[in-house]
Amino acid sequence: MSFDIRIGEKCKFEDFYCTVRYIGETQFAPGTWVGIELMTPTGKCDGSVESIPYFSCKPKHGMFVRKSQLQPLNEDITDMTHSNFLTISDSRLRDALHIHTSLLEHLSYQNDLLNDKIQKYKEFINSQAQVNQDSIVNEDEMENLQKDVPKIKEELIRKRSQVESLKFQFSKLQKNLDEKLNIYKEKTEQEMNNQLLSFQKKLEIFHNRRIELEKENEKLRQELGTHYGSLLKENELFKQRNIKLENRIQHLGRSRRKLLCYFDTFEEKQDESQFVTKLTELKKKLKQINNVIELNEGKEKPIQFNESLPPQEQTNRALWVAKIFQKYPQILFIREKLRNIFGKISFSRYIYSETEESPEIFTKEIIDKLIIQHYLHSSRSDIAQLLTEQTGIDVQKESESAESQLIYLLRLGIINIERLWDKRIDEGTRYKQEGDNFIFESIIANDFSIWNEPSDNPENLMIDEELSQKLGDYSRNFLNVVIGANINKLIERLTFENEIDPNYIEAFLMTYRTFTTPVMLLFKLIQRYTIPTNIIESNPKEWLTKKATIQQRVCSVLLLWVRNYFLDFDAKLISQLQSFITNHISRDHPKVAKTIEQEIKRKQTHGINEQEEEQNISDKEATKPIVPKNIFSRDLKLSDINEEEFARQLTLYTFSIFKNIQPIELVTQAWSKPKLHHLAPNVKLATQKFNELCFYIASTVMEPAKPKHRAKEMIRFIKIGAYLLQFRNFNCLMALVAALTLPAVKRLALTKAEVPVNYWKVFETMEKLTSSIDSYKQYKNTIKKTDPPCIPYLGLYLTDITFISDGKPNNINGLIHFAKRKALYNIVLEIQKFQKSTFKFQTVEQICNLFRQPLPAKSPEQLYADSLIKEPRKKSHKVFSSVSQPSELSSKKSHKVFSSVSQPSESSIK
């Protein structure tokens, strides 16, 4: 700020009032500087810099600044009268007090300076008189000194009068402030009293409410007591039935173990003829067992054999069995063939029982009630009403949810049946606990221990040679180097004693279900944790440090597995893991064991579908919704909603589905396998809603009879598409563009002629962005530059996953093709990047409920038939001249509407 300043003028520097004492150039810095004297000791000098004086003032009262840093005073506060001080505001009073106190200090300082000058003059005269007693005193100098003395006295008297007047004004200001402070205190005391009274009333209301809640709590406790007694009785019945089932399974297990013992007791020196004879006897025994199982179903009698069982004398049974399998591969072949038979027998025993009739949990009345609720949830109240009249069951509509209770129970039943079948047959895994040791029997018949695995060689590990030579030690970049490996090498690198690759750990845990099972993974991790003593004794110093590192790496992998993929654990696997923690990890690493146990408990209490906490969005940050007038009406339709709010709520609903998609749904391709659809509910729901939206838009555009009305619907959806592009909802934008380019809609020439040109320009930008030319090149370039929050096009990711899964083999040179799993991991990682952030919109439940329900739509065949009826083929070729040249009036109207949304801004993409 520039203004004319002069020496002696008062001005303001930041929050301090000052007086100009010097203007000009200096030797310490180039340019014009202004020397100011502050009223308080907040300066840097006394008027001199580097021993060069420019002006004089008290120490720490001087400062040099630029002219632009000074501000003029709007009014001279020092000239205010007593009446002026009473009329100004409190803030002005505080400023005036501050200035006057500083002026008082300044005047006192000036007074001290004048007194010092008078004292110096007197000392000078006395000294001159004493020294020059014999000399002639200069009369002119004496006269000048005598003239200056009265002037100084007059100035001193004037300054003292100013000080007294300022003191008087200061006392008046203090009185005025005291009066105002007293008034303010009285007001605040009254307000506090009123607030205290209101709080006391609220406390009384809360106290009464608490008493009512306690009474209700007592009633609920009594009801829970009665229900708890009935549940205890039912629990006793279930326990008795479970004991009977376990007895039957044990009887069959004994007979099977006896049969297996015959396989295990072959000696190495037996020839093939003895083996063949023994094999025929075993086949006969197996037929006898099967006949007994078929005839004596439900009888709890163990199968008796005449042959006596040989004693178990061998110490290391696993090594002995491995040698037998190597020498006699026929035994291994027969054992693998018999495994499915034994699994099916145990499976049938587990799920079937004739000794006790199972209670009928779902009666006819309950099933009818579930069916009626399902129709009410599906908005088919007419069918529900007919069933209510026929059955006489009155059912109220259940609370809003993603699916009905009937669908939920069916989905849960399918999952439980498939888990049961996998555990009894497919995995072929038997494990039990004997004392402190865990025994996994025959997870793989010829399983090779991870500690017997030889060092890295082409038979167990395949790597990229060029990249490994560039990197040297590729431990931290193992994910980029590995091409294929066996399970032992993958687990070894997962818990490597040297540096590890964290990206490899995440990729392994995300994709291991494509080449092994959770039971096998836990078995291998336990095998890796328990280092054999002979290895440690070979080099104790080196292996004791390696042992601690390897065990810590195994614990960290277990913690990540439980935290991020708890869906892989069933009840038996959890009990197996907990037993391993209590018997081994808690002994070696108690803190880590406690952390893993706490994580398991947290997952069990919150559920396997626990989601990360969403970011809290305040009302100020969120965009206010545009709500229609009939928002609370039962007749609310999607056509009543504003285009921008339609896009917002559709984005929120689509993102709620997209963020719940789990990696296992994508990696295992469960959505493309009819038997595994229940394992990918979120992907199936996303694709279903994509198709519904596409055909809903086409059906809505096709519904009106007149071309003008159809054009209005088309314009409405182009506006919605522009907002979807602005909100970065590319998934729904793909559905909208696909709907407007369907053959049934694309051929509507009369309708298109009614749509202004500017709308078609907007649609062309959307169509180019979503075009499949060059494998969606323009869309891929845009999505790379786009930051979250964003909803990408899910169909493109599913296509890439299918291409990788079908195009690349699962195994390469007899090894697990891990480079294929890395490609799947990269795709899922890109999806997870967009799942983390949220949109700053407010949810309107009434509108989101409309999207949750099935959208009214017609099939492609019906749409094309309606299109031919609305605009027959004979009339379509005569109208192309009117389509190419739209009217100027229509283009002017559209320019006003789409001036802000025709071209998306860079901020909406970056």
KABEL-V275753 format. One record per residue. N is the residue number from 1. RES is the residue in one letter. PSI is psi in whole degrees, -180 to 180 (NA if undefined). NEAR is the number of other C-alpha atoms within 8 Angstrom. Layout:
((N	RES	PSI	NEAR) (N	RES	PSI	NEAR))
This chain:
((1	M	125	6) (2	S	138	5) (3	F	162	5) (4	D	124	4) (5	I	152	6) (6	R	162	7) (7	I	132	9) (8	G	-8	7) (9	E	145	8) (10	K	139	10) (11	C	-173	12) (12	K	130	12) (13	F	109	10) (14	E	-117	7) (15	D	15	5) (16	F	143	8) (17	Y	139	11) (18	C	174	12) (19	T	135	12) (20	V	126	16) (21	R	-19	11) (22	Y	139	10) (23	I	123	11) (24	G	-172	7) (25	E	156	8) (26	T	168	9) (27	Q	-16	5) (28	F	-16	6) (29	A	148	5) (30	P	162	7) (31	G	178	6) (32	T	129	9) (33	W	154	12) (34	V	121	13) (35	G	124	15) (36	I	151	13) (37	E	115	12) (38	L	155	14) (39	M	-13	12) (40	T	157	7) (41	P	63	8) (42	T	15	7) (43	G	-161	10) (44	K	-14	9) (45	C	-176	11) (46	D	25	13) (47	G	-6	12) (48	S	143	11) (49	V	128	9) (50	E	44	5) (51	S	15	5) (52	I	113	6) (53	P	137	8) (54	Y	-36	9) (55	F	174	10) (56	S	138	8) (57	C	-179	9) (58	K	155	7) (59	P	141	9) (60	K	23	10) (61	H	-6	16) (62	G	155	16) (63	M	147	13) (64	F	127	8) (65	V	169	10) (66	R	158	9) (67	K	-32	8) (68	S	-17	7) (69	Q	-9	9) (70	L	151	12) (71	Q	138	10) (72	P	155	8) (73	L	129	8) (74	N	-31	4) (75	E	149	4) (76	D	103	7) (77	I	-23	7) (78	T	-21	6) (79	D	6	5) (80	M	140	8) (81	T	177	6) (82	H	-36	8) (83	S	-37	6) (84	N	-38	8) (85	F	-31	10) (86	L	-22	8) (87	T	-20	6) (88	I	167	8) (89	S	173	6) (90	D	-40	7) (91	S	-41	6) (92	R	-36	8) (93	L	-42	11) (94	R	-41	8) (95	D	-42	8) (96	A	-41	9) (97	L	-43	10) (98	H	-43	8) (99	I	-43	11) (100	H	-37	11) (101	T	-41	8) (102	S	-36	10) (103	L	-40	9) (104	L	-44	10) (105	E	-40	9) (106	H	-43	9) (107	L	-39	10) (108	S	-37	8) (109	Y	-43	8) (110	Q	-40	8) (111	N	-42	10) (112	D	-38	8) (113	L	-43	8) (114	L	-42	10) (115	N	-39	8) (116	D	-40	8) (117	K	-44	8) (118	I	-42	10) (119	Q	-39	8) (120	K	-42	8) (121	Y	-42	9) (122	K	-44	8) (123	E	-38	8) (124	F	-43	8) (125	I	-44	8) (126	N	-43	8) (127	S	-41	8) (128	Q	-37	8) (129	A	-40	8) (130	Q	-43	7) (131	V	-42	6) (132	N	45	9) (133	Q	-39	7) (134	D	-12	4) (135	S	168	5) (136	I	125	6) (137	V	140	6) (138	N	114	6) (139	E	-33	6) (140	D	-42	6) (141	E	-41	7) (142	M	-41	9) (143	E	-40	8) (144	N	-42	8) (145	L	-41	9) (146	Q	-32	8) (147	K	-37	8) (148	D	-29	8) (149	V	-48	9) (150	P	-34	8) (151	K	-43	8) (152	I	-40	10) (153	K	-42	8) (154	E	-42	8) (155	E	-38	8) (156	L	-40	10) (157	I	-41	8) (158	R	-40	8) (159	K	-39	10) (160	R	-37	8) (161	S	-39	8) (162	Q	-40	8) (163	V	-42	10) (164	E	-41	8) (165	S	-40	8) (166	L	-37	10) (167	K	-40	8) (168	F	-46	8) (169	Q	-39	9) (170	F	-42	10) (171	S	-38	8) (172	K	-43	9) (173	L	-39	12) (174	Q	-42	8) (175	K	-45	8) (176	N	-43	9) (177	L	-39	9) (178	D	-41	8) (179	E	-45	8) (180	K	-38	8) (181	L	-39	8) (182	N	-43	8) (183	I	-43	8) (184	Y	-39	8) (185	K	-42	8) (186	E	-43	8) (187	K	-46	8) (188	T	-37	8) (189	E	-41	8) (190	Q	-44	8) (191	E	-42	8) (192	M	-39	8) (193	N	-43	8) (194	N	-41	8) (195	Q	-38	8) (196	L	-41	8) (197	L	-43	8) (198	S	-41	8) (199	F	-37	8) (200	Q	-41	8) (201	K	-43	8) (202	K	-38	8) (203	L	-38	8) (204	E	-42	8) (205	I	-45	8) (206	F	-37	8) (207	H	-43	8) (208	N	-40	8) (209	R	-39	8) (210	R	-39	8) (211	I	-42	8) (212	E	-42	8) (213	L	-36	8) (214	E	-39	8) (215	K	-44	8) (216	E	-37	8) (217	N	-39	8) (218	E	-44	8) (219	K	-44	8) (220	L	-37	8) (221	R	-40	8) (222	Q	-43	8) (223	E	-41	8) (224	L	-34	8) (225	G	-43	8) (226	T	-44	8) (227	H	-37	8) (228	Y	-37	8) (229	G	-43	8) (230	S	-38	8) (231	L	-36	8) (232	L	-40	8) (233	K	-46	8) (234	E	-37	8) (235	N	-39	8) (236	E	-42	8) (237	L	-43	8) (238	F	-37	8) (239	K	-44	8) (240	Q	-43	8) (241	R	-36	9) (242	N	-38	8) (243	I	-41	8) (244	K	-42	8) (245	L	-41	11) (246	E	-37	8) (247	N	-42	9) (248	R	-39	10) (249	I	-38	11) (250	Q	-41	8) (251	H	-45	12) (252	L	-34	11) (253	G	-37	8) (254	R	-44	9) (255	S	-37	12) (256	R	-40	9) (257	R	-37	8) (258	K	-40	9) (259	L	-39	11) (260	L	-30	8) (261	C	-32	9) (262	Y	-33	9) (263	F	-38	8) (264	D	-14	7) (265	T	11	7) (266	F	135	8) (267	E	158	5) (268	E	-27	5) (269	K	7	4) (270	Q	139	8) (271	D	177	6) (272	E	-32	6) (273	S	-45	6) (274	Q	-37	8) (275	F	-42	9) (276	V	-43	8) (277	T	-42	8) (278	K	-37	8) (279	L	-40	8) (280	T	-39	8) (281	E	-40	8) (282	L	-37	10) (283	K	-40	8) (284	K	-44	8) (285	K	-39	9) (286	L	-39	9) (287	K	-40	8) (288	Q	-43	8) (289	I	-44	10) (290	N	-40	8) (291	N	-41	8) (292	V	-39	10) (293	I	-42	8) (294	E	-40	7) (295	L	-42	6) (296	N	41	7) (297	E	123	8) (298	G	-14	7) (299	K	134	6) (300	E	65	7) (301	K	128	5) (302	P	151	8) (303	I	130	9) (304	Q	143	5) (305	F	143	5) (306	N	-32	4) (307	E	142	4) (308	S	143	5) (309	L	138	6) (310	P	150	5) (311	P	150	4) (312	Q	97	4) (313	E	-18	4) (314	Q	145	5) (315	T	-46	4) (316	N	90	6) (317	R	-35	7) (318	A	-42	6) (319	L	-38	7) (320	W	-43	8) (321	V	-39	9) (322	A	-39	9) (323	K	-41	8) (324	I	-43	11) (325	F	-37	12) (326	Q	-39	7) (327	K	-36	6) (328	Y	85	8) (329	P	-18	9) (330	Q	-35	7) (331	I	-43	9) (332	L	-41	10) (333	F	-45	8) (334	I	-40	8) (335	R	-41	8) (336	E	-37	9) (337	K	-39	8) (338	L	-17	8) (339	R	-44	9) (340	N	-35	10) (341	I	-49	8) (342	F	-38	9) (343	G	-41	11) (344	K	-37	10) (345	I	-48	8) (346	S	-34	11) (347	F	-43	11) (348	S	-38	8) (349	R	-34	11) (350	Y	-37	9) (351	I	-6	6) (352	Y	137	6) (353	S	132	10) (354	E	-12	7) (355	T	-32	6) (356	E	130	6) (357	E	132	6) (358	S	140	4) (359	P	144	4) (360	E	96	5) (361	I	-48	4) (362	F	99	7) (363	T	173	7) (364	K	-36	6) (365	E	-41	7) (366	I	-40	8) (367	I	-43	9) (368	D	-40	9) (369	K	-41	10) (370	L	-39	10) (371	I	-43	9) (372	I	-42	12) (373	Q	-37	16) (374	H	-43	12) (375	Y	-36	12) (376	L	-40	11) (377	H	-33	12) (378	S	11	9) (379	S	32	7) (380	R	67	9) (381	S	-24	8) (382	D	-45	6) (383	I	-40	8) (384	A	-37	12) (385	Q	-40	8) (386	L	-44	8) (387	L	-35	10) (388	T	-41	12) (389	E	-38	8) (390	Q	-42	6) (391	T	-23	7) (392	G	18	7) (393	I	124	7) (394	D	117	5) (395	V	132	8) (396	Q	154	5) (397	K	132	7) (398	E	167	6) (399	S	156	4) (400	E	130	6) (401	S	173	5) (402	A	-31	5) (403	E	161	7) (404	S	168	11) (405	Q	-34	9) (406	L	-47	10) (407	I	-39	9) (408	Y	-45	9) (409	L	-39	8) (410	L	-43	8) (411	R	-42	9) (412	L	-39	8) (413	G	-40	8) (414	I	-43	9) (415	I	-45	10) (416	N	-40	8) (417	I	-42	8) (418	E	-38	8) (419	R	-41	8) (420	L	-44	8) (421	W	-41	10) (422	D	-41	9) (423	K	-33	10) (424	R	-26	13) (425	I	-60	11) (426	D	-45	7) (427	E	-31	9) (428	G	41	12) (429	T	129	11) (430	R	125	8) (431	Y	146	8) (432	K	170	7) (433	Q	126	8) (434	E	104	7) (435	G	-123	4) (436	D	0	6) (437	N	140	6) (438	F	132	9) (439	I	113	8) (440	F	109	10) (441	E	117	7) (442	S	52	10) (443	I	-45	11) (444	I	136	5) (445	A	-43	7) (446	N	47	7) (447	D	137	7) (448	F	127	6) (449	S	146	8) (450	I	-26	11) (451	W	-13	7) (452	N	0	6) (453	E	130	9) (454	P	170	5) (455	S	173	4) (456	D	126	6) (457	N	165	8) (458	P	-19	6) (459	E	-22	6) (460	N	-9	10) (461	L	127	14) (462	M	123	11) (463	I	166	9) (464	D	108	9) (465	E	-43	7) (466	E	-46	6) (467	L	-37	8) (468	S	-34	12) (469	Q	-35	7) (470	K	-42	6) (471	L	-29	7) (472	G	-104	6) (473	D	108	6) (474	Y	25	9) (475	S	-39	9) (476	R	-9	9) (477	N	37	9) (478	F	-33	11) (479	L	-37	9) (480	N	-21	5) (481	V	-38	12) (482	V	140	13) (483	I	-48	11) (484	G	156	14) (485	A	162	14) (486	N	174	10) (487	I	-35	7) (488	N	-42	10) (489	K	-36	12) (490	L	-43	9) (491	I	-38	11) (492	E	-44	10) (493	R	-23	8) (494	L	-32	11) (495	T	46	11) (496	F	145	10) (497	E	-22	9) (498	N	-150	5) (499	E	147	7) (500	I	163	13) (501	D	110	11) (502	P	-32	7) (503	N	-34	7) (504	Y	-40	10) (505	I	-46	10) (506	E	-41	8) (507	A	-40	11) (508	F	-50	9) (509	L	-28	9) (510	M	-31	11) (511	T	1	13) (512	Y	-23	9) (513	R	-13	9) (514	T	-12	7) (515	F	-3	8) (516	T	-174	8) (517	T	161	9) (518	P	-36	9) (519	V	-43	8) (520	M	-40	9) (521	L	-45	9) (522	L	-40	9) (523	F	-44	9) (524	K	-37	11) (525	L	-39	10) (526	I	-39	9) (527	Q	-38	10) (528	R	-34	14) (529	Y	-42	9) (530	T	94	6) (531	I	130	10) (532	P	149	7) (533	T	-32	6) (534	N	-32	6) (535	I	-42	9) (536	I	-40	11) (537	E	-22	7) (538	S	-36	6) (539	N	83	8) (540	P	-44	8) (541	K	-46	6) (542	E	-44	7) (543	W	-21	10) (544	L	-40	9) (545	T	-40	8) (546	K	-36	9) (547	K	-47	9) (548	A	-42	8) (549	T	-46	9) (550	I	-44	13) (551	Q	-39	10) (552	Q	-38	9) (553	R	-40	12) (554	V	-42	12) (555	C	-41	11) (556	S	-37	8) (557	V	-43	11) (558	L	-41	9) (559	L	-45	11) (560	L	-39	9) (561	W	-47	10) (562	V	-40	11) (563	R	-41	10) (564	N	-21	6) (565	Y	51	9) (566	F	-16	10) (567	L	-22	7) (568	D	-15	6) (569	F	129	9) (570	D	-175	7) (571	A	-43	6) (572	K	-40	7) (573	L	-36	9) (574	I	-45	9) (575	S	-38	8) (576	Q	-42	8) (577	L	-42	9) (578	Q	-39	9) (579	S	-41	8) (580	F	-38	11) (581	I	-48	11) (582	T	-36	10) (583	N	-21	9) (584	H	-59	8) (585	I	-42	13) (586	S	-25	13) (587	R	-38	8) (588	D	-41	6) (589	H	82	9) (590	P	-36	9) (591	K	-45	7) (592	V	-40	10) (593	A	-41	13) (594	K	-39	9) (595	T	-44	9) (596	I	-42	11) (597	E	-41	10) (598	Q	-38	8) (599	E	-39	11) (600	I	-45	10) (601	K	-41	8) (602	R	-42	8) (603	K	-37	12) (604	Q	-34	8) (605	T	-41	6) (606	H	-16	8) (607	G	161	7) (608	I	-20	8) (609	N	27	6) (610	E	131	7) (611	Q	158	5) (612	E	149	4) (613	E	134	4) (614	E	155	5) (615	Q	132	6) (616	N	125	4) (617	I	119	7) (618	S	164	6) (619	D	-30	7) (620	K	-37	5) (621	E	-37	7) (622	A	147	10) (623	T	133	9) (624	K	134	7) (625	P	154	8) (626	I	101	7) (627	V	134	8) (628	P	166	8) (629	K	-35	4) (630	N	38	7) (631	I	-31	8) (632	F	7	6) (633	S	150	6) (634	R	-21	4) (635	D	17	5) (636	L	133	9) (637	K	164	7) (638	L	-25	8) (639	S	-15	4) (640	D	-8	7) (641	I	142	10) (642	N	149	9) (643	E	-43	11) (644	E	-43	10) (645	E	-33	11) (646	F	-47	11) (647	A	-38	12) (648	R	-53	11) (649	Q	-34	12) (650	L	-38	10) (651	T	-44	13) (652	L	-44	11) (653	Y	-43	11) (654	T	-39	11) (655	F	-32	9) (656	S	-31	8) (657	I	-43	11) (658	F	-40	12) (659	K	-18	8) (660	N	-3	8) (661	I	125	10) (662	Q	152	7) (663	P	-34	8) (664	I	-29	9) (665	E	-33	13) (666	L	-46	13) (667	V	-40	14) (668	T	-2	8) (669	Q	40	10) (670	A	-27	14) (671	W	-24	14) (672	S	-2	7) (673	K	116	8) (674	P	-35	7) (675	K	-16	5) (676	L	17	10) (677	H	-31	12) (678	H	-16	10) (679	L	-9	9) (680	A	61	14) (681	P	-34	9) (682	N	-40	11) (683	V	-42	11) (684	K	-41	10) (685	L	-39	9) (686	A	-45	11) (687	T	-36	9) (688	Q	-45	8) (689	K	-31	8) (690	F	-48	11) (691	N	-40	9) (692	E	-45	12) (693	L	-41	12) (694	C	-50	12) (695	F	-23	13) (696	Y	-44	12) (697	I	-46	13) (698	A	-40	14) (699	S	-38	12) (700	T	-41	10) (701	V	-37	12) (702	M	-15	12) (703	E	-47	7) (704	P	154	9) (705	A	-35	8) (706	K	147	6) (707	P	-35	10) (708	K	-43	8) (709	H	-37	9) (710	R	-37	14) (711	A	-37	13) (712	K	-43	9) (713	E	-39	10) (714	M	-42	10) (715	I	-41	10) (716	R	-44	9) (717	F	-28	11) (718	I	-39	11) (719	K	-44	10) (720	I	-40	12) (721	G	-37	13) (722	A	-40	13) (723	Y	-36	12) (724	L	-39	15) (725	L	-39	12) (726	Q	-36	12) (727	F	0	10) (728	R	38	12) (729	N	80	13) (730	F	-25	12) (731	N	-51	11) (732	C	-29	13) (733	L	-38	13) (734	M	-42	10) (735	A	-40	12) (736	L	-45	13) (737	V	-38	12) (738	A	-35	9) (739	A	-43	12) (740	L	-8	10) (741	T	12	8) (742	L	149	9) (743	P	-37	7) (744	A	-32	10) (745	V	-35	13) (746	K	-27	9) (747	R	0	7) (748	L	82	11) (749	A	-42	12) (750	L	-38	11) (751	T	-43	11) (752	K	-31	9) (753	A	-24	11) (754	E	-9	10) (755	V	128	13) (756	P	163	12) (757	V	-40	10) (758	N	-32	11) (759	Y	-37	13) (760	W	-31	9) (761	K	-42	9) (762	V	-43	12) (763	F	-33	9) (764	E	-41	8) (765	T	-41	8) (766	M	-39	13) (767	E	-38	9) (768	K	-39	8) (769	L	-38	8) (770	T	10	12) (771	S	144	9) (772	S	10	7) (773	I	138	6) (774	D	42	5) (775	S	52	5) (776	Y	47	10) (777	K	-47	9) (778	Q	-38	10) (779	Y	-42	10) (780	K	-38	8) (781	N	-36	8) (782	T	-41	9) (783	I	-26	8) (784	K	-34	6) (785	K	-7	8) (786	T	133	9) (787	D	151	7) (788	P	156	8) (789	P	142	9) (790	C	148	11) (791	I	102	13) (792	P	170	10) (793	Y	111	10) (794	L	-33	7) (795	G	-33	7) (796	L	-39	7) (797	Y	-41	9) (798	L	-36	9) (799	T	-43	8) (800	D	-40	9) (801	I	-42	13) (802	T	-41	10) (803	F	-43	8) (804	I	-43	11) (805	S	-40	9) (806	D	-28	7) (807	G	-25	7) (808	K	142	7) (809	P	155	9) (810	N	-33	8) (811	N	151	9) (812	I	118	9) (813	N	40	4) (814	G	5	5) (815	L	160	12) (816	I	125	12) (817	H	88	13) (818	F	-21	10) (819	A	-33	9) (820	K	-42	12) (821	R	-33	11) (822	K	-41	10) (823	A	-41	9) (824	L	-40	12) (825	Y	-41	12) (826	N	-38	8) (827	I	-47	11) (828	V	-35	11) (829	L	-38	8) (830	E	-37	8) (831	I	-42	8) (832	Q	-26	8) (833	K	-36	8) (834	F	-10	12) (835	Q	-15	9) (836	K	-39	7) (837	S	163	8) (838	T	159	9) (839	F	141	6) (840	K	60	8) (841	F	152	10) (842	Q	134	8) (843	T	130	7) (844	V	105	8) (845	E	-37	6) (846	Q	-38	8) (847	I	-40	9) (848	C	-32	12) (849	N	-33	9) (850	L	-36	10) (851	F	-30	10) (852	R	-34	8) (853	Q	158	8) (854	P	128	7) (855	L	137	9) (856	P	123	7) (857	A	159	11) (858	K	161	9) (859	S	162	7) (860	P	-36	8) (861	E	-45	6) (862	Q	-39	8) (863	L	-43	13) (864	Y	-36	10) (865	A	-43	8) (866	D	-37	9) (867	S	-40	14) (868	L	-32	9) (869	I	-44	7) (870	K	-43	7) (871	E	92	11) (872	P	162	9) (873	R	-32	7) (874	K	-36	5) (875	K	-15	8) (876	S	-34	12) (877	H	-15	7) (878	K	-9	6) (879	V	-4	10) (880	F	-26	9) (881	S	-36	7) (882	S	-22	8) (883	V	-37	11) (884	S	-29	7) (885	Q	89	6) (886	P	163	12) (887	S	153	7) (888	E	-33	6) (889	L	-42	6) (890	S	-38	11) (891	S	-34	12) (892	K	-41	8) (893	K	-42	8) (894	S	-27	12) (895	H	-35	9) (896	K	-37	7) (897	V	-40	7) (898	F	21	10) (899	S	-29	7) (900	S	-18	6) (901	V	4	9) (902	S	-41	11) (903	Q	118	6) (904	P	140	10) (905	S	163	7) (906	E	-32	6) (907	S	-26	5) (908	S	-15	9) (909	I	-39	12) (910	K	NA	7))
